[in-house]
Amino acid sequence: MTESFSRFEEFELAVLDSLVDQVAVLDADGLIVFVNRAWREFAVSNGASAEVVSSLGLNYLSICHQAVDLPGDDEAATASEGIRAVLAGTLARFELEYPCHGPDEPRWFQMSCTPLAVAPHGVVIIYHNITTTKVAEEALRLSEENLSITLQSIGDAVIATDASGIVTQMNAVAERLTGWSLADASGMPLSQVFRIVNASTRLPSTDPVVLVLERGEVVGLANHTMLIARDGQEYQIADSAAPIHDRGGHIVGVVLVFRDVTETYGVAPKLAETLDLLERTSAMAKIGGWQVDLRTGERLWASELSRILEIDPPVLHPAEHSLADYLPAHSVEVLQRTRALIVDGGLPSELDLSMTTAKGRQIWVRTWGTPVLENGQVVGIHGAIQDVTRQHQAEEELRATEQRLRTIIETEPECVKVVGPAGDLLEMNAAGLAMLEAETIGEARSHGLRQFIVREHRSAFDALHRRVMNGDSGMLQFEVIGLRGSRRWLETHAAPLRDADGTVTQLLGITRDITEQRRSVDDRALLEVKLRQAATMESVGRLAGGVAHDFNNMLGVILGRTEFAMGHVDAAHPVHADLVAIRRAAERSADLTRQLLAFAAQQTVEPDVLDVNDRAAVMILMLRPLIGADVHIDWLPGGNLWPIDIDPSQFDQILSNLCVNARDAITDVGSIRIETKNAMVDVTLCADRPGAVPGEYVVLSVSDTGSGMTPDVLANIFEPFFTTKPAGIGTGLGLATVFGAVAQNRGFIDVSSQLGSGTMFHIYLPRSVGVVEPPQHQPLEVTGGPVPTVRGGETILVVEDEPDILELITEVLTGNGYTVLSAGSPAEAVQLAMVHAGDVRLLISDVIMPGMNGRDLADALTAQGLHIGHLFMSGYPADVIASRGVVDDGVNFIHKPFSIGVLTAAVRETLDAASS
């Protein structure tokens, strides 16, 4: 074999010696027959003997076999078996990578064994140093391992792709959110693993890899991006994608980082909604919060506080503003003392203060302050301010109204008194003191009210007192002896006064001197009773009419503001039930005012030409369920009945009150008979009927089969507050209302009754010369509940000298789309009308105003060429506004108080009628 190698050319040997790889040639028996220079140098560098350095003649298989027993040389056996297989011809090529670490550095080699291509047979073994490659691979492995650990420790989800968008890496968070494992996702397109859509439109969103490759920079997806996981679960995510560059700056991949913001995404709108609700609630309640940090002096104001103080734009951190800037000097002192109590005493406070806004307007506010504690020390003050200007104004108006009422009572020619539950005199006007010949109420109290009454009448007086304190009303005639000995016959009408819970706490008595009537002849007794009745009604009517305007204005504001508040409060909220109760109480108050004015013949009416039979037939259908099945109604309409002039609602009041009284008089079963007829009334019939005049009348008769009445009861049935019904059942105003309505329409009443035989009422109403036509519009009532509002776009001129009413009407109409020109006086209204002459379509005016009434204002505008619709309103009784021509036929009129729905319906109706 050695001789064979001697034939190698010198060039070929030189080539083998120039190789950096270590080369050895073995013969068929495994003996080393050739090694190159790299082999020998490697042996020398490792301290081998001279024999080993040359290696010639050594059996390489034996060397491998001996190395098997050396520690850490596990690859020697594998190498020996591989070489034997190649020598035996069972393996064409054998390769093996193995470590051969030096004392100072790690080393890796790749061994390859191939058969010789020439005879004699043997193999060539080449050792290639792959240490550099192995070190690089190990470094890469460690880097990848560190990257994997880093990815898994990141709280956000991370996905990496190559430049074509194929997934190469993802951490556990990404696996959880996408529903894909790394094993399943590797090698798949990102668009399939990371499926995103627009949360609003549900349309697919652009692949972030595409965006990064297009722009070559970091991109963030829209904040409404939604991730759809593999199992269909949806997550609202926030994400960004960035390019991965190689050393040359080329993009070789994309890394995508995203996180689940589903909860935050849901909370943010709710938080914004809550803050908006708090802001709107604060504005609605007119409460503005404030805070002072005593350590830094920093102040914080809510936007509502700026609105209250009319600071525009709102100030949130008022470095240049202080509450003291808007207070008068005496209020500043009060505020400073209150602040000292909070800071030094740690006590909360509440007080009302007058302030001047940034625009110079005077307001009243209620302010609360409470200490902010930190480690037991007061470090700040937190508080709130509420605009209570209207409340103060209402209180002032109430005090003024009470003063006016007291003045009315004091100037009333009849006695008005209030008696306590023990019969003690609490209040009495000058007329009452004169009847008792007392100088002062203290003088009257010192003697005791009962002591003025003659002995024989005291038991009846006591009985009346007990009756009223039990909730009933009553009337009594009795004789008194004054402090100077004068004897007088008095007639008192007593009614209970109740507290907010409905408990009777006092007695109200209206007493008149009837001494002269008592001295009249017996044949004039009946007439005198009627005259007393009319006088009493006139007296109470004056009281009612005197306060009706202001009372109706206040009720209008209460009703309107309550309806506004109800529109801003959910029906399920506890406050909503309170608002409903307030509205119901205001409506009942309005109804009571209307009844008082009705029996006093001062109710505002809208008379119309009426067919009694038609109106009665409709009312009877409505009354049948109210009357009940045990009471039968017989309806006997007269033929060829004349028309009458009357407000339809008044006719309904008359018939319904008579029928309800008839039903209450019937025990168990019975019947009510309703008839109509024409009648001629002569002088004889009018002789003993005060107020009756000869002429043509339509008669409405209502009779019943009830218990009937005694003469004493019959004599008092039309007295206000007189009732025979149990406490809490009757108000004593039903028949008084009938009497007032009939008198207001120039009619009269004839009534007859006998105990045990029933009662019959004949209502005489004058014949009308007009023709019955279908009504153009229905009466507008406040007690019917809310009426749906009607929107529009026209310009309306509103004239009202009551600021709260003017503001309420303006807000209502503006809220329903109208353009409103507000005027607090007729003069201001004329100026506005001239400036906006081409725009105004409707005038809404109060009837009674300083300087010019509403009808004269309308005529003045018409005279100046302004042809528009007119809608009048008033809270005064009919006798006050009748002379202004407002209650004439064809005039649009609504009576205060009115609801929002009634107002908007009347406005729309009047505008439509004017345009047509």
TANORSUL-V810248 format. One record per backbone hydrogen bond with DSSP energy under -1.0 kcal/mol. NH is the residue of the N-H (numbers start at 0). CO is the residue of the C=O. E is the energy in kcal/mol with one decimal. If there is no record, write none. Layout:
nh=NH co=CO e=E
nh=NH co=CO e=E
This chain:
nh=4 co=0 e=-1.7
nh=5 co=1 e=-1.3
nh=6 co=3 e=-1.2
nh=7 co=4 e=-1.8
nh=12 co=8 e=-1.8
nh=13 co=9 e=-2.1
nh=14 co=10 e=-2.0
nh=15 co=11 e=-2.1
nh=16 co=12 e=-2.5
nh=17 co=13 e=-1.2
nh=21 co=126 e=-2.3
nh=23 co=124 e=-2.7
nh=24 co=33 e=-2.8
nh=25 co=122 e=-2.8
nh=26 co=30 e=-2.3
nh=29 co=26 e=-1.9
nh=31 co=57 e=-2.9
nh=32 co=24 e=-3.5
nh=33 co=24 e=-1.2
nh=35 co=22 e=-1.9
nh=39 co=35 e=-1.8
nh=40 co=36 e=-2.8
nh=41 co=37 e=-1.8
nh=42 co=38 e=-2.1
nh=43 co=39 e=-2.6
nh=44 co=40 e=-2.5
nh=46 co=43 e=-2.2
nh=47 co=42 e=-2.3
nh=52 co=48 e=-2.7
nh=53 co=49 e=-2.0
nh=54 co=50 e=-2.3
nh=56 co=31 e=-3.2
nh=57 co=54 e=-1.7
nh=59 co=29 e=-2.6
nh=62 co=58 e=-1.9
nh=63 co=59 e=-2.4
nh=64 co=60 e=-2.3
nh=65 co=61 e=-2.7
nh=66 co=62 e=-1.7
nh=69 co=66 e=-1.0
nh=72 co=69 e=-1.4
nh=75 co=72 e=-1.2
nh=78 co=74 e=-2.5
nh=79 co=75 e=-2.6
nh=80 co=76 e=-2.5
nh=81 co=77 e=-2.1
nh=82 co=78 e=-2.5
nh=83 co=79 e=-2.2
nh=84 co=80 e=-2.0
nh=85 co=81 e=-1.9
nh=86 co=82 e=-2.7
nh=87 co=83 e=-2.4
nh=89 co=84 e=-1.8
nh=90 co=84 e=-1.3
nh=93 co=112 e=-2.0
nh=95 co=110 e=-2.5
nh=97 co=108 e=-2.5
nh=99 co=106 e=-2.5
nh=101 co=104 e=-2.1
nh=108 co=97 e=-2.7
nh=109 co=127 e=-2.9
nh=110 co=95 e=-3.7
nh=111 co=125 e=-2.1
nh=112 co=93 e=-2.9
nh=113 co=123 e=-2.0
nh=115 co=121 e=-2.8
nh=122 co=25 e=-1.9
nh=123 co=113 e=-3.1
nh=124 co=23 e=-3.5
nh=125 co=111 e=-2.3
nh=126 co=21 e=-3.2
nh=127 co=109 e=-2.7
nh=129 co=107 e=-2.4
nh=133 co=129 e=-2.8
nh=134 co=130 e=-3.1
nh=135 co=131 e=-2.3
nh=136 co=132 e=-2.8
nh=137 co=133 e=-2.9
nh=138 co=134 e=-2.7
nh=139 co=135 e=-2.7
nh=140 co=136 e=-2.8
nh=141 co=137 e=-2.9
nh=142 co=138 e=-2.6
nh=143 co=139 e=-2.9
nh=144 co=140 e=-2.7
nh=145 co=141 e=-3.0
nh=146 co=142 e=-2.9
nh=147 co=143 e=-2.7
nh=148 co=144 e=-2.6
nh=149 co=145 e=-2.9
nh=150 co=146 e=-3.1
nh=151 co=147 e=-2.4
nh=152 co=148 e=-1.5
nh=156 co=257 e=-2.8
nh=158 co=255 e=-2.5
nh=159 co=168 e=-2.8
nh=160 co=253 e=-2.8
nh=161 co=165 e=-1.9
nh=164 co=161 e=-1.9
nh=166 co=187 e=-3.0
nh=167 co=159 e=-3.4
nh=168 co=159 e=-1.6
nh=170 co=157 e=-1.8
nh=174 co=170 e=-2.4
nh=175 co=171 e=-2.5
nh=176 co=172 e=-2.4
nh=177 co=173 e=-2.7
nh=178 co=174 e=-1.9
nh=184 co=180 e=-2.6
nh=185 co=181 e=-2.5
nh=186 co=166 e=-2.5
nh=187 co=184 e=-2.5
nh=189 co=164 e=-2.6
nh=191 co=188 e=-1.2
nh=192 co=188 e=-1.3
nh=193 co=189 e=-3.9
nh=196 co=225 e=-2.6
nh=197 co=202 e=-3.0
nh=198 co=223 e=-3.0
nh=201 co=197 e=-2.8
nh=204 co=195 e=-1.9
nh=210 co=206 e=-1.7
nh=211 co=207 e=-2.6
nh=212 co=208 e=-2.6
nh=213 co=209 e=-2.2
nh=214 co=210 e=-2.5
nh=215 co=211 e=-3.4
nh=218 co=240 e=-2.5
nh=220 co=238 e=-1.1
nh=224 co=221 e=-1.4
nh=225 co=196 e=-3.0
nh=226 co=234 e=-3.1
nh=227 co=194 e=-2.9
nh=228 co=232 e=-3.4
nh=229 co=177 e=-2.8
nh=231 co=228 e=-1.9
nh=234 co=226 e=-2.4
nh=236 co=224 e=-2.1
nh=237 co=258 e=-1.8
nh=239 co=256 e=-2.4
nh=240 co=218 e=-2.8
nh=241 co=254 e=-2.6
nh=243 co=252 e=-3.0
nh=245 co=249 e=-2.4
nh=248 co=245 e=-2.1
nh=251 co=243 e=-3.3
nh=252 co=243 e=-1.0
nh=253 co=160 e=-1.5
nh=254 co=241 e=-2.7
nh=255 co=158 e=-3.5
nh=256 co=239 e=-2.7
nh=257 co=156 e=-2.4
nh=258 co=237 e=-1.9
nh=260 co=235 e=-3.1
nh=264 co=260 e=-3.5
nh=265 co=261 e=-1.9
nh=266 co=262 e=-2.5
nh=267 co=263 e=-2.8
nh=269 co=265 e=-1.2
nh=270 co=266 e=-3.6
nh=271 co=267 e=-2.9
nh=272 co=268 e=-3.2
nh=273 co=269 e=-3.0
nh=274 co=270 e=-2.9
nh=275 co=271 e=-2.6
nh=276 co=272 e=-2.6
nh=277 co=273 e=-2.9
nh=278 co=274 e=-2.6
nh=279 co=275 e=-2.9
nh=280 co=276 e=-3.2
nh=281 co=277 e=-2.7
nh=282 co=278 e=-2.3
nh=283 co=279 e=-2.8
nh=284 co=280 e=-2.7
nh=286 co=281 e=-2.3
nh=287 co=384 e=-3.5
nh=289 co=382 e=-2.5
nh=290 co=299 e=-2.0
nh=291 co=380 e=-2.5
nh=292 co=297 e=-2.8
nh=293 co=378 e=-1.8
nh=296 co=292 e=-2.9
nh=299 co=290 e=-2.5
nh=300 co=315 e=-2.9
nh=301 co=288 e=-2.6
nh=305 co=301 e=-1.1
nh=306 co=302 e=-1.8
nh=307 co=303 e=-2.5
nh=308 co=304 e=-2.2
nh=309 co=306 e=-1.0
nh=310 co=305 e=-3.0
nh=318 co=316 e=-2.3
nh=324 co=321 e=-1.4
nh=325 co=322 e=-1.7
nh=326 co=323 e=-1.3
nh=331 co=327 e=-1.9
nh=332 co=328 e=-1.7
nh=333 co=329 e=-1.6
nh=334 co=330 e=-2.6
nh=335 co=331 e=-2.4
nh=336 co=332 e=-2.3
nh=337 co=333 e=-2.2
nh=338 co=334 e=-2.4
nh=339 co=335 e=-2.0
nh=340 co=336 e=-1.7
nh=341 co=337 e=-1.8
nh=342 co=338 e=-2.8
nh=343 co=339 e=-3.0
nh=344 co=340 e=-1.4
nh=345 co=341 e=-1.1
nh=346 co=340 e=-1.2
nh=348 co=368 e=-2.7
nh=350 co=366 e=-2.0
nh=352 co=364 e=-2.7
nh=354 co=362 e=-2.8
nh=355 co=325 e=-2.6
nh=356 co=360 e=-2.8
nh=357 co=308 e=-3.0
nh=359 co=356 e=-2.1
nh=362 co=354 e=-2.7
nh=364 co=352 e=-2.9
nh=365 co=385 e=-2.6
nh=366 co=350 e=-2.8
nh=367 co=383 e=-2.7
nh=368 co=348 e=-2.0
nh=369 co=381 e=-2.4
nh=371 co=379 e=-3.0
nh=373 co=376 e=-2.5
nh=376 co=373 e=-1.6
nh=378 co=371 e=-2.9
nh=379 co=371 e=-1.1
nh=380 co=291 e=-2.1
nh=381 co=369 e=-2.7
nh=382 co=289 e=-2.8
nh=383 co=367 e=-1.6
nh=384 co=287 e=-2.4
nh=385 co=365 e=-2.5
nh=386 co=285 e=-1.8
nh=387 co=363 e=-2.0
nh=391 co=387 e=-2.6
nh=392 co=388 e=-2.8
nh=393 co=389 e=-3.2
nh=394 co=390 e=-2.6
nh=395 co=391 e=-2.7
nh=396 co=392 e=-3.0
nh=397 co=393 e=-2.7
nh=398 co=394 e=-2.7
nh=399 co=395 e=-2.6
nh=400 co=396 e=-3.1
nh=401 co=397 e=-3.1
nh=402 co=398 e=-2.4
nh=403 co=399 e=-2.7
nh=404 co=400 e=-3.1
nh=405 co=401 e=-2.7
nh=406 co=402 e=-2.6
nh=407 co=403 e=-2.8
nh=408 co=404 e=-2.9
nh=409 co=405 e=-2.9
nh=410 co=406 e=-2.2
nh=414 co=510 e=-2.5
nh=416 co=508 e=-2.6
nh=417 co=426 e=-2.2
nh=418 co=506 e=-2.6
nh=419 co=423 e=-3.3
nh=422 co=419 e=-1.9
nh=425 co=417 e=-2.7
nh=426 co=417 e=-1.7
nh=428 co=415 e=-1.7
nh=432 co=428 e=-2.0
nh=433 co=429 e=-2.2
nh=434 co=430 e=-1.6
nh=435 co=431 e=-1.5
nh=437 co=432 e=-2.7
nh=443 co=439 e=-1.7
nh=444 co=440 e=-2.8
nh=445 co=441 e=-2.1
nh=447 co=443 e=-1.5
nh=451 co=448 e=-1.3
nh=453 co=478 e=-2.4
nh=456 co=453 e=-1.8
nh=457 co=454 e=-1.2
nh=460 co=456 e=-2.1
nh=461 co=457 e=-2.8
nh=462 co=458 e=-2.3
nh=463 co=459 e=-2.2
nh=464 co=460 e=-2.3
nh=465 co=461 e=-2.5
nh=466 co=462 e=-2.4
nh=467 co=463 e=-2.5
nh=468 co=464 e=-2.4
nh=469 co=465 e=-1.2
nh=470 co=467 e=-2.2
nh=471 co=466 e=-2.1
nh=473 co=493 e=-2.3
nh=475 co=491 e=-2.1
nh=477 co=489 e=-2.4
nh=479 co=487 e=-2.6
nh=480 co=451 e=-2.7
nh=481 co=485 e=-3.2
nh=482 co=435 e=-2.1
nh=484 co=481 e=-1.9
nh=487 co=479 e=-2.2
nh=489 co=477 e=-3.5
nh=490 co=511 e=-2.5
nh=491 co=475 e=-2.8
nh=492 co=509 e=-2.4
nh=493 co=473 e=-3.2
nh=494 co=507 e=-2.3
nh=496 co=505 e=-2.7
nh=498 co=502 e=-2.2
nh=501 co=498 e=-2.1
nh=504 co=496 e=-2.8
nh=505 co=496 e=-1.5
nh=506 co=418 e=-2.7
nh=507 co=494 e=-3.0
nh=508 co=416 e=-2.8
nh=509 co=492 e=-2.3
nh=510 co=414 e=-2.8
nh=511 co=490 e=-2.4
nh=513 co=488 e=-2.7
nh=517 co=513 e=-2.6
nh=518 co=514 e=-1.2
nh=519 co=516 e=-1.3
nh=523 co=520 e=-1.4
nh=524 co=521 e=-2.0
nh=527 co=523 e=-2.5
nh=528 co=524 e=-2.2
nh=529 co=525 e=-2.0
nh=530 co=526 e=-2.5
nh=531 co=527 e=-2.8
nh=532 co=528 e=-2.3
nh=533 co=529 e=-2.5
nh=534 co=530 e=-2.8
nh=535 co=531 e=-3.0
nh=536 co=532 e=-2.4
nh=537 co=533 e=-2.4
nh=538 co=534 e=-2.6
nh=539 co=535 e=-3.0
nh=540 co=536 e=-2.7
nh=541 co=537 e=-2.3
nh=542 co=538 e=-2.0
nh=543 co=539 e=-3.1
nh=544 co=540 e=-3.5
nh=545 co=541 e=-2.2
nh=546 co=542 e=-1.1
nh=547 co=543 e=-1.1
nh=550 co=546 e=-2.6
nh=551 co=547 e=-3.1
nh=552 co=548 e=-2.3
nh=553 co=549 e=-2.4
nh=554 co=550 e=-2.5
nh=555 co=551 e=-2.3
nh=556 co=552 e=-2.0
nh=557 co=553 e=-2.6
nh=558 co=554 e=-3.1
nh=559 co=555 e=-2.6
nh=560 co=556 e=-2.9
nh=561 co=557 e=-2.1
nh=562 co=558 e=-2.3
nh=563 co=559 e=-2.3
nh=564 co=560 e=-2.6
nh=565 co=561 e=-2.5
nh=566 co=562 e=-1.5
nh=567 co=564 e=-1.2
nh=572 co=569 e=-1.8
nh=575 co=572 e=-1.3
nh=577 co=573 e=-1.2
nh=578 co=574 e=-2.4
nh=579 co=575 e=-2.3
nh=580 co=576 e=-2.1
nh=581 co=577 e=-2.3
nh=582 co=578 e=-2.7
nh=583 co=579 e=-2.6
nh=584 co=580 e=-2.4
nh=585 co=581 e=-2.4
nh=586 co=582 e=-2.6
nh=587 co=583 e=-2.4
nh=588 co=584 e=-2.2
nh=589 co=585 e=-2.5
nh=590 co=586 e=-2.5
nh=591 co=587 e=-2.5
nh=592 co=588 e=-2.4
nh=593 co=589 e=-2.3
nh=594 co=590 e=-2.3
nh=595 co=591 e=-2.5
nh=596 co=592 e=-2.5
nh=597 co=593 e=-2.0
nh=598 co=594 e=-2.5
nh=599 co=595 e=-1.2
nh=600 co=597 e=-1.5
nh=601 co=596 e=-3.8
nh=607 co=645 e=-1.5
nh=609 co=643 e=-3.2
nh=614 co=610 e=-2.4
nh=615 co=611 e=-3.1
nh=616 co=612 e=-2.3
nh=617 co=613 e=-1.7
nh=618 co=614 e=-2.2
nh=619 co=615 e=-2.7
nh=620 co=616 e=-1.6
nh=621 co=617 e=-1.5
nh=622 co=618 e=-2.1
nh=623 co=619 e=-1.8
nh=626 co=622 e=-2.9
nh=627 co=623 e=-2.0
nh=631 co=669 e=-2.5
nh=633 co=671 e=-3.3
nh=635 co=673 e=-3.1
nh=643 co=609 e=-1.9
nh=645 co=607 e=-2.3
nh=650 co=646 e=-1.9
nh=651 co=647 e=-2.3
nh=652 co=648 e=-2.0
nh=653 co=649 e=-2.5
nh=654 co=650 e=-2.4
nh=655 co=651 e=-2.6
nh=656 co=652 e=-2.4
nh=657 co=653 e=-2.0
nh=658 co=654 e=-2.2
nh=659 co=655 e=-2.6
nh=660 co=656 e=-2.2
nh=661 co=657 e=-2.1
nh=662 co=658 e=-2.6
nh=663 co=659 e=-2.2
nh=664 co=660 e=-1.2
nh=665 co=662 e=-1.4
nh=669 co=629 e=-1.7
nh=671 co=631 e=-3.1
nh=672 co=702 e=-2.8
nh=673 co=633 e=-3.2
nh=674 co=700 e=-2.4
nh=675 co=635 e=-1.4
nh=676 co=698 e=-1.4
nh=678 co=696 e=-2.8
nh=680 co=694 e=-3.0
nh=685 co=681 e=-1.2
nh=688 co=685 e=-1.3
nh=691 co=688 e=-2.0
nh=694 co=680 e=-2.0
nh=696 co=678 e=-3.1
nh=697 co=764 e=-2.9
nh=698 co=676 e=-3.2
nh=699 co=762 e=-2.4
nh=700 co=674 e=-2.6
nh=701 co=760 e=-2.2
nh=702 co=672 e=-2.4
nh=703 co=758 e=-2.0
nh=704 co=670 e=-1.3
nh=706 co=664 e=-2.0
nh=713 co=709 e=-2.8
nh=714 co=710 e=-1.8
nh=715 co=712 e=-1.6
nh=718 co=715 e=-1.9
nh=720 co=731 e=-1.8
nh=721 co=718 e=-1.7
nh=728 co=725 e=-2.1
nh=729 co=725 e=-1.0
nh=736 co=732 e=-2.5
nh=737 co=733 e=-1.8
nh=738 co=734 e=-2.8
nh=739 co=735 e=-2.5
nh=740 co=736 e=-2.7
nh=741 co=737 e=-2.5
nh=742 co=738 e=-2.5
nh=743 co=739 e=-2.5
nh=744 co=740 e=-1.1
nh=745 co=742 e=-1.7
nh=746 co=741 e=-2.6
nh=747 co=763 e=-1.4
nh=749 co=761 e=-2.5
nh=751 co=759 e=-2.2
nh=753 co=757 e=-1.7
nh=755 co=706 e=-4.5
nh=756 co=753 e=-2.7
nh=759 co=751 e=-2.8
nh=760 co=701 e=-2.7
nh=761 co=749 e=-2.9
nh=762 co=699 e=-3.0
nh=763 co=747 e=-2.8
nh=764 co=697 e=-2.2
nh=766 co=695 e=-2.4
nh=767 co=642 e=-3.1
nh=791 co=815 e=-2.4
nh=795 co=818 e=-3.1
nh=796 co=841 e=-2.9
nh=797 co=820 e=-2.8
nh=798 co=843 e=-3.1
nh=799 co=822 e=-2.1
nh=805 co=801 e=-2.6
nh=806 co=802 e=-2.8
nh=807 co=803 e=-2.3
nh=808 co=804 e=-2.7
nh=809 co=805 e=-2.2
nh=810 co=806 e=-2.4
nh=811 co=807 e=-2.4
nh=812 co=808 e=-2.7
nh=813 co=809 e=-2.6
nh=814 co=810 e=-2.4
nh=816 co=813 e=-1.7
nh=817 co=812 e=-2.2
nh=818 co=793 e=-2.5
nh=820 co=795 e=-3.0
nh=822 co=797 e=-2.5
nh=828 co=824 e=-2.0
nh=829 co=825 e=-2.4
nh=830 co=826 e=-1.8
nh=831 co=827 e=-2.3
nh=832 co=828 e=-2.6
nh=833 co=829 e=-1.9
nh=834 co=830 e=-1.9
nh=835 co=831 e=-2.4
nh=838 co=835 e=-1.8
nh=839 co=835 e=-1.9
nh=840 co=794 e=-2.8
nh=842 co=868 e=-2.9
nh=843 co=796 e=-3.0
nh=844 co=870 e=-2.0
nh=845 co=798 e=-1.8
nh=846 co=872 e=-1.7
nh=853 co=846 e=-2.4
nh=856 co=852 e=-2.1
nh=857 co=853 e=-2.1
nh=858 co=854 e=-2.3
nh=859 co=855 e=-2.4
nh=860 co=856 e=-2.3
nh=861 co=857 e=-2.2
nh=862 co=858 e=-2.4
nh=863 co=859 e=-1.1
nh=864 co=861 e=-2.0
nh=865 co=860 e=-2.4
nh=868 co=840 e=-2.0
nh=870 co=842 e=-2.6
nh=871 co=891 e=-2.6
nh=872 co=844 e=-1.7
nh=873 co=893 e=-1.1
nh=877 co=601 e=-3.8
nh=879 co=876 e=-1.1
nh=880 co=876 e=-1.4
nh=881 co=877 e=-2.2
nh=883 co=880 e=-1.2
nh=884 co=881 e=-1.8
nh=890 co=887 e=-1.4
nh=893 co=871 e=-2.3
nh=895 co=873 e=-2.8
nh=902 co=898 e=-2.2
nh=903 co=899 e=-2.6
nh=904 co=900 e=-2.3
nh=905 co=901 e=-2.4
nh=906 co=902 e=-2.5
nh=907 co=903 e=-2.3
nh=908 co=904 e=-2.4
nh=909 co=905 e=-2.5
nh=910 co=906 e=-2.6
nh=911 co=907 e=-2.5
nh=912 co=908 e=-2.3
nh=913 co=909 e=-2.4
nh=914 co=910 e=-2.4
nh=915 co=911 e=-1.6
